[in-house]
Amino acid sequence: MKTFRCGDVVPGCTREFTAPDRQEILAQVAEHAREDHHVEVDAPLVQAVEANLRDA
Ligand SMILES: [Zn+2]
């Protein structure tokens, strides 16, 4: 499993994601980014997420 803490990229956000693989994390993050941060996922954001993925 992988985990990602949105707060590692967006200071102050407490949302955490857990999924079996990076693709599923990215799908969840994309939805969260759109709904809660009003941003679309682009290449730099994907890189930021991947840089902060942790093994769970
Ligand atoms: Zn967030």
N, CA, C, O and the ligand as a Tripos MOL2 file, in Angstrom:
@<TRIPOS>MOLECULE
protein
  225   223    57     0     0
PROTEIN
NO_CHARGES

@<TRIPOS>ATOM
      1 N           0.8400   -1.2020    0.0000 N.3       1 MET1
      2 CA          0.0000    0.0000    0.0000 C.3       1 MET1
      3 C           0.8720    1.2470    0.0000 C.2       1 MET1
      4 O           1.9970    1.2490    0.4990 O.2       1 MET1
      5 N           0.3180    2.2980   -0.5720 N.am      2 LYS2
      6 CA          0.9990    3.5860   -0.5810 C.3       2 LYS2
      7 C           0.1330    4.6120    0.1520 C.2       2 LYS2
      8 O          -1.0950    4.5260    0.1550 O.2       2 LYS2
      9 N           0.8020    5.5740    0.7660 N.am      3 THR3
     10 CA          0.0550    6.6690    1.3740 C.3       3 THR3
     11 C           0.6280    7.9910    0.9020 C.2       3 THR3
     12 O           1.8040    8.1000    0.5510 O.2       3 THR3
     13 N          -0.2390    8.9890    0.9050 N.am      4 PHE4
     14 CA          0.1770   10.3410    0.5440 C.3       4 PHE4
     15 C          -0.5480   11.3190    1.4550 C.2       4 PHE4
     16 O          -1.7570   11.2220    1.6650 O.2       4 PHE4
     17 N           0.2120   12.2590    1.9860 N.am      5 ARG5
     18 CA         -0.3890   13.3080    2.8100 C.3       5 ARG5
     19 C          -0.4160   14.5930    2.0030 C.2       5 ARG5
     20 O           0.6220   15.1200    1.6030 O.2       5 ARG5
     21 N          -1.6020   15.0770    1.7790 N.am      6 CYS6
     22 CA         -1.7270   16.2960    0.9840 C.3       6 CYS6
     23 C          -0.9480   17.4450    1.6210 C.2       6 CYS6
     24 O          -0.4200   18.3080    0.9190 O.2       6 CYS6
     25 N          -0.8770   17.4520    2.9570 N.am      7 GLY7
     26 CA         -0.1730   18.5170    3.6560 C.3       7 GLY7
     27 C           1.3010   18.6130    3.3120 C.2       7 GLY7
     28 O           1.9240   19.6490    3.5440 O.2       7 GLY7
     29 N           1.8700   17.5410    2.7580 N.am      8 ASP8
     30 CA          3.2720   17.6000    2.3330 C.3       8 ASP8
     31 C           3.4440   18.5050    1.1170 C.2       8 ASP8
     32 O           4.5390   18.9990    0.8460 O.2       8 ASP8
     33 N           2.3610   18.7130    0.3990 N.am      9 VAL9
     34 CA          2.4110   19.5370   -0.8160 C.3       9 VAL9
     35 C           1.6290   20.8420   -0.6260 C.2       9 VAL9
     36 O           2.0250   21.9050   -1.1050 O.2       9 VAL9
     37 N           0.5140   20.7230    0.0830 N.am     10 VAL10
     38 CA         -0.3280   21.8930    0.3430 C.3      10 VAL10
     39 C          -0.3510   22.1350    1.8510 C.2      10 VAL10
     40 O          -1.1020   21.4800    2.5740 O.2      10 VAL10
     41 N           0.4670   23.0700    2.3270 N.am     11 PRO11
     42 CA          0.5460   23.3080    3.7770 C.3      11 PRO11
     43 C          -0.8280   23.5900    4.3690 C.2      11 PRO11
     44 O          -1.6020   24.3850    3.8360 O.2      11 PRO11
     45 N          -1.1110   22.9240    5.4790 N.am     12 GLY12
     46 CA         -2.3780   23.1580    6.1590 C.3      12 GLY12
     47 C          -3.4630   22.1560    5.8260 C.2      12 GLY12
     48 O          -4.4450   22.0480    6.5610 O.2      12 GLY12
     49 N          -3.3100   21.4160    4.7320 N.am     13 CYS13
     50 CA         -4.3060   20.4090    4.3770 C.3      13 CYS13
     51 C          -4.0240   19.1340    5.1590 C.2      13 CYS13
     52 O          -2.8850   18.6720    5.2130 O.2      13 CYS13
     53 N          -5.0570   18.5720    5.7610 N.am     14 THR14
     54 CA         -4.8760   17.4060    6.6230 C.3      14 THR14
     55 C          -5.3220   16.1150    5.9560 C.2      14 THR14
     56 O          -5.3040   15.0580    6.5880 O.2      14 THR14
     57 N          -5.7190   16.1810    4.7000 N.am     15 ARG15
     58 CA         -6.2350   15.0060    3.9990 C.3      15 ARG15
     59 C          -5.1210   13.9870    3.7380 C.2      15 ARG15
     60 O          -4.0150   14.3510    3.3390 O.2      15 ARG15
     61 N          -5.4270   12.7210    3.9680 N.am     16 GLU16
     62 CA         -4.4690   11.6540    3.6750 C.3      16 GLU16
     63 C          -5.1240   10.6410    2.7500 C.2      16 GLU16
     64 O          -6.3370   10.4350    2.7890 O.2      16 GLU16
     65 N          -4.3100   10.0190    1.9260 N.am     17 PHE17
     66 CA         -4.8080    9.0340    0.9650 C.3      17 PHE17
     67 C          -4.0340    7.7360    1.1270 C.2      17 PHE17
     68 O          -2.8250    7.7400    1.3620 O.2      17 PHE17
     69 N          -4.7380    6.6450    0.9990 N.am     18 THR18
     70 CA         -4.1020    5.3380    1.0310 C.3      18 THR18
     71 C          -4.6810    4.5040   -0.1010 C.2      18 THR18
     72 O          -5.8980    4.4520   -0.2810 O.2      18 THR18
     73 N          -3.8140    3.8530   -0.8610 N.am     19 ALA19
     74 CA         -4.2820    3.0360   -1.9740 C.3      19 ALA19
     75 C          -3.2170    1.9860   -2.2940 C.2      19 ALA19
     76 O          -2.0660    2.1130   -1.8760 O.2      19 ALA19
     77 N          -3.6070    0.9550   -3.0320 N.am     20 PRO20
     78 CA         -2.6610   -0.1300   -3.3370 C.3      20 PRO20
     79 C          -1.5020    0.3050   -4.2280 C.2      20 PRO20
     80 O          -0.4150   -0.2670   -4.1490 O.2      20 PRO20
     81 N          -1.7200    1.3080   -5.0700 N.am     21 ASP21
     82 CA         -0.6440    1.7000   -5.9780 C.3      21 ASP21
     83 C          -0.7400    3.1880   -6.3080 C.2      21 ASP21
     84 O          -1.7150    3.8550   -5.9590 O.2      21 ASP21
     85 N           0.2790    3.6880   -6.9800 N.am     22 ARG22
     86 CA          0.3650    5.1290   -7.2200 C.3      22 ARG22
     87 C          -0.7530    5.6440   -8.1230 C.2      22 ARG22
     88 O          -1.2050    6.7800   -7.9810 O.2      22 ARG22
     89 N          -1.1920    4.8010   -9.0490 N.am     23 GLN23
     90 CA         -2.2550    5.2480   -9.9500 C.3      23 GLN23
     91 C          -3.5460    5.5370   -9.1920 C.2      23 GLN23
     92 O          -4.2510    6.5050   -9.4770 O.2      23 GLN23
     93 N          -3.8360    4.6780   -8.2230 N.am     24 GLU24
     94 CA         -5.0550    4.8730   -7.4430 C.3      24 GLU24
     95 C          -4.9180    6.1040   -6.5400 C.2      24 GLU24
     96 O          -5.8730    6.8590   -6.3560 O.2      24 GLU24
     97 N          -3.7250    6.2950   -5.9850 N.am     25 ILE25
     98 CA         -3.4770    7.5070   -5.1920 C.3      25 ILE25
     99 C          -3.6990    8.7440   -6.0680 C.2      25 ILE25
    100 O          -4.3810    9.6880   -5.6680 O.2      25 ILE25
    101 N          -3.1210    8.7240   -7.2450 N.am     26 LEU26
    102 CA         -3.2360    9.8930   -8.1230 C.3      26 LEU26
    103 C          -4.6900   10.1650   -8.4920 C.2      26 LEU26
    104 O          -5.0950   11.3210   -8.6090 O.2      26 LEU26
    105 N          -5.4680    9.1160   -8.6750 N.am     27 ALA27
    106 CA         -6.8810    9.2970   -9.0010 C.3      27 ALA27
    107 C          -7.6120    9.9730   -7.8480 C.2      27 ALA27
    108 O          -8.4220   10.8760   -8.0570 O.2      27 ALA27
    109 N          -7.3140    9.5230   -6.6200 N.am     28 GLN28
    110 CA         -7.9540   10.1260   -5.4490 C.3      28 GLN28
    111 C          -7.5030   11.5670   -5.2580 C.2      28 GLN28
    112 O          -8.3070   12.4470   -4.9520 O.2      28 GLN28
    113 N          -6.1980   11.7960   -5.4450 N.am     29 VAL29
    114 CA         -5.6530   13.1380   -5.2750 C.3      29 VAL29
    115 C          -6.2410   14.0900   -6.3130 C.2      29 VAL29
    116 O          -6.5310   15.2460   -6.0050 O.2      29 VAL29
    117 N          -6.4140   13.6050   -7.5350 N.am     30 ALA30
    118 CA         -6.9630   14.4440   -8.5970 C.3      30 ALA30
    119 C          -8.3580   14.9310   -8.2210 C.2      30 ALA30
    120 O          -8.6930   16.1000   -8.4130 O.2      30 ALA30
    121 N          -9.1620   14.0240   -7.6840 N.am     31 GLU31
    122 CA        -10.5120   14.3910   -7.2910 C.3      31 GLU31
    123 C         -10.4880   15.3970   -6.1420 C.2      31 GLU31
    124 O         -11.2180   16.3880   -6.1520 O.2      31 GLU31
    125 N          -9.6370   15.1250   -5.1530 N.am     32 HIS32
    126 CA         -9.5050   16.0130   -3.9940 C.3      32 HIS32
    127 C          -8.9880   17.3900   -4.4300 C.2      32 HIS32
    128 O          -9.5020   18.4130   -3.9760 O.2      32 HIS32
    129 N          -7.9980   17.4230   -5.2860 N.am     33 ALA33
    130 CA         -7.4150   18.6840   -5.7420 C.3      33 ALA33
    131 C          -8.4740   19.5380   -6.4380 C.2      33 ALA33
    132 O          -8.5500   20.7510   -6.2400 O.2      33 ALA33
    133 N          -9.2780   18.8790   -7.2480 N.am     34 ARG34
    134 CA        -10.3070   19.5850   -8.0040 C.3      34 ARG34
    135 C         -11.3860   20.1310   -7.0690 C.2      34 ARG34
    136 O         -11.7900   21.2890   -7.1760 O.2      34 ARG34
    137 N         -11.8460   19.2770   -6.1490 N.am     35 GLU35
    138 CA        -12.9800   19.6610   -5.3090 C.3      35 GLU35
    139 C         -12.5830   20.5910   -4.1700 C.2      35 GLU35
    140 O         -13.3210   21.5230   -3.8490 O.2      35 GLU35
    141 N         -11.4360   20.3530   -3.5590 N.am     36 ASP36
    142 CA        -11.0790   21.0910   -2.3430 C.3      36 ASP36
    143 C         -10.0390   22.1810   -2.5690 C.2      36 ASP36
    144 O          -9.9990   23.1580   -1.8210 O.2      36 ASP36
    145 N          -9.2030   22.0290   -3.5810 N.am     37 HIS37
    146 CA         -8.1810   23.0600   -3.8320 C.3      37 HIS37
    147 C          -8.4300   23.8030   -5.1420 C.2      37 HIS37
    148 O          -7.7340   24.7670   -5.4610 O.2      37 HIS37
    149 N          -9.4150   23.3520   -5.8850 N.am     38 HIS38
    150 CA         -9.7850   24.0100   -7.1440 C.3      38 HIS38
    151 C          -8.6110   24.1150   -8.1070 C.2      38 HIS38
    152 O          -8.4160   25.1370   -8.7660 O.2      38 HIS38
    153 N          -7.8370   23.0450   -8.1760 N.am     39 VAL39
    154 CA         -6.7540   22.9850   -9.1560 C.3      39 VAL39
    155 C          -6.8750   21.6830   -9.9420 C.2      39 VAL39
    156 O          -7.3530   20.6700   -9.4320 O.2      39 VAL39
    157 N          -6.4350   21.7360  -11.1870 N.am     40 GLU40
    158 CA         -6.3720   20.5320  -12.0050 C.3      40 GLU40
    159 C          -4.9980   19.9130  -11.8260 C.2      40 GLU40
    160 O          -4.0110   20.6150  -11.6070 O.2      40 GLU40
    161 N          -4.9430   18.5960  -11.9200 N.am     41 VAL41
    162 CA         -3.6600   17.9130  -11.8070 C.3      41 VAL41
    163 C          -2.8500   18.1440  -13.0790 C.2      41 VAL41
    164 O          -3.3230   17.8870  -14.1860 O.2      41 VAL41
    165 N          -1.6250   18.6320  -12.9050 N.am     42 ASP42
    166 CA         -0.7290   18.7890  -14.0460 C.3      42 ASP42
    167 C           0.5850   18.0650  -13.7220 C.2      42 ASP42
    168 O           0.7360   17.4790  -12.6500 O.2      42 ASP42
    169 N           1.5120   18.1160  -14.6500 N.am     43 ALA43
    170 CA          2.7440   17.3480  -14.4810 C.3      43 ALA43
    171 C           3.5000   17.6880  -13.1920 C.2      43 ALA43
    172 O           3.9360   16.7790  -12.4870 O.2      43 ALA43
    173 N           3.6660   18.9780  -12.8690 N.am     44 PRO44
    174 CA          4.3780   19.2930  -11.6180 C.3      44 PRO44
    175 C           3.6670   18.7570  -10.3790 C.2      44 PRO44
    176 O           4.3150   18.3630   -9.4100 O.2      44 PRO44
    177 N           2.3380   18.7420  -10.4110 N.am     45 LEU45
    178 CA          1.6050   18.2240   -9.2600 C.3      45 LEU45
    179 C           1.7940   16.7160   -9.1360 C.2      45 LEU45
    180 O           1.9670   16.1900   -8.0370 O.2      45 LEU45
    181 N           1.7600   16.0330  -10.2670 N.am     46 VAL46
    182 CA          1.9950   14.5850  -10.2420 C.3      46 VAL46
    183 C           3.3870   14.2920   -9.6710 C.2      46 VAL46
    184 O           3.5560   13.3770   -8.8660 O.2      46 VAL46
    185 N           4.3710   15.0740  -10.0930 N.am     47 GLN47
    186 CA          5.7360   14.8810   -9.5860 C.3      47 GLN47
    187 C           5.7900   15.1190   -8.0850 C.2      47 GLN47
    188 O           6.4570   14.3830   -7.3590 O.2      47 GLN47
    189 N           5.0870   16.1480   -7.6190 N.am     48 ALA48
    190 CA          5.0870   16.4540   -6.1870 C.3      48 ALA48
    191 C           4.4590   15.3180   -5.3930 C.2      48 ALA48
    192 O           4.9390   14.9590   -4.3180 O.2      48 ALA48
    193 N           3.3810   14.7550   -5.9310 N.am     49 VAL49
    194 CA          2.7280   13.6350   -5.2510 C.3      49 VAL49
    195 C           3.6690   12.4310   -5.2100 C.2      49 VAL49
    196 O           3.8400   11.7990   -4.1670 O.2      49 VAL49
    197 N           4.2710   12.1270   -6.3470 N.am     50 GLU50
    198 CA          5.1340   10.9400   -6.4050 C.3      50 GLU50
    199 C           6.3460   11.1040   -5.4830 C.2      50 GLU50
    200 O           6.8160   10.1310   -4.8920 O.2      50 GLU50
    201 N           6.8500   12.3410   -5.3640 N.am     51 ALA51
    202 CA          8.0060   12.5850   -4.5040 C.3      51 ALA51
    203 C           7.6670   12.3730   -3.0360 C.2      51 ALA51
    204 O           8.5500   12.1270   -2.2150 O.2      51 ALA51
    205 N           6.3720   12.4700   -2.7100 N.am     52 ASN52
    206 CA          5.9630   12.3700   -1.3090 C.3      52 ASN52
    207 C           5.1850   11.0950   -0.9910 C.2      52 ASN52
    208 O           4.6230   10.9730    0.0980 O.2      52 ASN52
    209 N           5.1460   10.1570   -1.9150 N.am     53 LEU53
    210 CA          4.4960    8.8730   -1.6390 C.3      53 LEU53
    211 C           5.2940    8.1140   -0.5870 C.2      53 LEU53
    212 O           6.5240    8.1090   -0.6100 O.2      53 LEU53
    213 N           4.5790    7.4740    0.3350 N.am     54 ARG54
    214 CA          5.2350    6.6540    1.3470 C.3      54 ARG54
    215 C           4.6730    5.2410    1.2630 C.2      54 ARG54
    216 O           3.5220    5.0330    0.8800 O.2      54 ARG54
    217 N           5.4980    4.2940    1.6250 N.am     55 ASP55
    218 CA          5.0050    2.9150    1.7090 C.3      55 ASP55
    219 C           4.2480    2.7410    3.0080 C.2      55 ASP55
    220 O           4.7120    3.1590    4.0690 O.2      55 ASP55
    221 N           3.0990    2.1320    2.9230 N.am     56 ALA56
    222 CA          2.2850    1.9190    4.1140 C.3      56 ALA56
    223 C           2.2430    0.4350    4.4450 C.2      56 ALA56
    224 O           1.6050    0.0380    5.4210 O.2      56 ALA56
    225 ZN         -5.4900   18.7800    0.1160 Zn       57 ZN57
@<TRIPOS>BOND
     1     1     2 1
     2     2     3 1
     3     3     4 2
     4     3     5 am
     5     5     6 1
     6     6     7 1
     7     7     8 2
     8     7     9 am
     9     9    10 1
    10    10    11 1
    11    11    12 2
    12    11    13 am
    13    13    14 1
    14    14    15 1
    15    15    16 2
    16    15    17 am
    17    17    18 1
    18    18    19 1
    19    19    20 2
    20    19    21 am
    21    21    22 1
    22    22    23 1
    23    23    24 2
    24    23    25 am
    25    25    26 1
    26    26    27 1
    27    27    28 2
    28    27    29 am
    29    29    30 1
    30    30    31 1
    31    31    32 2
    32    31    33 am
    33    33    34 1
    34    34    35 1
    35    35    36 2
    36    35    37 am
    37    37    38 1
    38    38    39 1
    39    39    40 2
    40    39    41 am
    41    41    42 1
    42    42    43 1
    43    43    44 2
    44    43    45 am
    45    45    46 1
    46    46    47 1
    47    47    48 2
    48    47    49 am
    49    49    50 1
    50    50    51 1
    51    51    52 2
    52    51    53 am
    53    53    54 1
    54    54    55 1
    55    55    56 2
    56    55    57 am
    57    57    58 1
    58    58    59 1
    59    59    60 2
    60    59    61 am
    61    61    62 1
    62    62    63 1
    63    63    64 2
    64    63    65 am
    65    65    66 1
    66    66    67 1
    67    67    68 2
    68    67    69 am
    69    69    70 1
    70    70    71 1
    71    71    72 2
    72    71    73 am
    73    73    74 1
    74    74    75 1
    75    75    76 2
    76    75    77 am
    77    77    78 1
    78    78    79 1
    79    79    80 2
    80    79    81 am
    81    81    82 1
    82    82    83 1
    83    83    84 2
    84    83    85 am
    85    85    86 1
    86    86    87 1
    87    87    88 2
    88    87    89 am
    89    89    90 1
    90    90    91 1
    91    91    92 2
    92    91    93 am
    93    93    94 1
    94    94    95 1
    95    95    96 2
    96    95    97 am
    97    97    98 1
    98    98    99 1
    99    99   100 2
   100    99   101 am
   101   101   102 1
   102   102   103 1
   103   103   104 2
   104   103   105 am
   105   105   106 1
   106   106   107 1
   107   107   108 2
   108   107   109 am
   109   109   110 1
   110   110   111 1
   111   111   112 2
   112   111   113 am
   113   113   114 1
   114   114   115 1
   115   115   116 2
   116   115   117 am
   117   117   118 1
   118   118   119 1
   119   119   120 2
   120   119   121 am
   121   121   122 1
   122   122   123 1
   123   123   124 2
   124   123   125 am
   125   125   126 1
   126   126   127 1
   127   127   128 2
   128   127   129 am
   129   129   130 1
   130   130   131 1
   131   131   132 2
   132   131   133 am
   133   133   134 1
   134   134   135 1
   135   135   136 2
   136   135   137 am
   137   137   138 1
   138   138   139 1
   139   139   140 2
   140   139   141 am
   141   141   142 1
   142   142   143 1
   143   143   144 2
   144   143   145 am
   145   145   146 1
   146   146   147 1
   147   147   148 2
   148   147   149 am
   149   149   150 1
   150   150   151 1
   151   151   152 2
   152   151   153 am
   153   153   154 1
   154   154   155 1
   155   155   156 2
   156   155   157 am
   157   157   158 1
   158   158   159 1
   159   159   160 2
   160   159   161 am
   161   161   162 1
   162   162   163 1
   163   163   164 2
   164   163   165 am
   165   165   166 1
   166   166   167 1
   167   167   168 2
   168   167   169 am
   169   169   170 1
   170   170   171 1
   171   171   172 2
   172   171   173 am
   173   173   174 1
   174   174   175 1
   175   175   176 2
   176   175   177 am
   177   177   178 1
   178   178   179 1
   179   179   180 2
   180   179   181 am
   181   181   182 1
   182   182   183 1
   183   183   184 2
   184   183   185 am
   185   185   186 1
   186   186   187 1
   187   187   188 2
   188   187   189 am
   189   189   190 1
   190   190   191 1
   191   191   192 2
   192   191   193 am
   193   193   194 1
   194   194   195 1
   195   195   196 2
   196   195   197 am
   197   197   198 1
   198   198   199 1
   199   199   200 2
   200   199   201 am
   201   201   202 1
   202   202   203 1
   203   203   204 2
   204   203   205 am
   205   205   206 1
   206   206   207 1
   207   207   208 2
   208   207   209 am
   209   209   210 1
   210   210   211 1
   211   211   212 2
   212   211   213 am
   213   213   214 1
   214   214   215 1
   215   215   216 2
   216   215   217 am
   217   217   218 1
   218   218   219 1
   219   219   220 2
   220   219   221 am
   221   221   222 1
   222   222   223 1
   223   223   224 2
@<TRIPOS>SUBSTRUCTURE
     1 MET1         2 RESIDUE 1 A MET
     2 LYS2         6 RESIDUE 1 A LYS
     3 THR3        10 RESIDUE 1 A THR
     4 PHE4        14 RESIDUE 1 A PHE
     5 ARG5        18 RESIDUE 1 A ARG
     6 CYS6        22 RESIDUE 1 A CYS
     7 GLY7        26 RESIDUE 1 A GLY
     8 ASP8        30 RESIDUE 1 A ASP
     9 VAL9        34 RESIDUE 1 A VAL
    10 VAL10       38 RESIDUE 1 A VAL
    11 PRO11       42 RESIDUE 1 A PRO
    12 GLY12       46 RESIDUE 1 A GLY
    13 CYS13       50 RESIDUE 1 A CYS
    14 THR14       54 RESIDUE 1 A THR
    15 ARG15       58 RESIDUE 1 A ARG
    16 GLU16       62 RESIDUE 1 A GLU
    17 PHE17       66 RESIDUE 1 A PHE
    18 THR18       70 RESIDUE 1 A THR
    19 ALA19       74 RESIDUE 1 A ALA
    20 PRO20       78 RESIDUE 1 A PRO
    21 ASP21       82 RESIDUE 1 A ASP
    22 ARG22       86 RESIDUE 1 A ARG
    23 GLN23       90 RESIDUE 1 A GLN
    24 GLU24       94 RESIDUE 1 A GLU
    25 ILE25       98 RESIDUE 1 A ILE
    26 LEU26      102 RESIDUE 1 A LEU
    27 ALA27      106 RESIDUE 1 A ALA
    28 GLN28      110 RESIDUE 1 A GLN
    29 VAL29      114 RESIDUE 1 A VAL
    30 ALA30      118 RESIDUE 1 A ALA
    31 GLU31      122 RESIDUE 1 A GLU
    32 HIS32      126 RESIDUE 1 A HIS
    33 ALA33      130 RESIDUE 1 A ALA
    34 ARG34      134 RESIDUE 1 A ARG
    35 GLU35      138 RESIDUE 1 A GLU
    36 ASP36      142 RESIDUE 1 A ASP
    37 HIS37      146 RESIDUE 1 A HIS
    38 HIS38      150 RESIDUE 1 A HIS
    39 VAL39      154 RESIDUE 1 A VAL
    40 GLU40      158 RESIDUE 1 A GLU
    41 VAL41      162 RESIDUE 1 A VAL
    42 ASP42      166 RESIDUE 1 A ASP
    43 ALA43      170 RESIDUE 1 A ALA
    44 PRO44      174 RESIDUE 1 A PRO
    45 LEU45      178 RESIDUE 1 A LEU
    46 VAL46      182 RESIDUE 1 A VAL
    47 GLN47      186 RESIDUE 1 A GLN
    48 ALA48      190 RESIDUE 1 A ALA
    49 VAL49      194 RESIDUE 1 A VAL
    50 GLU50      198 RESIDUE 1 A GLU
    51 ALA51      202 RESIDUE 1 A ALA
    52 ASN52      206 RESIDUE 1 A ASN
    53 LEU53      210 RESIDUE 1 A LEU
    54 ARG54      214 RESIDUE 1 A ARG
    55 ASP55      218 RESIDUE 1 A ASP
    56 ALA56      222 RESIDUE 1 A ALA
    57 ZN57       225 GROUP 0 **** ****
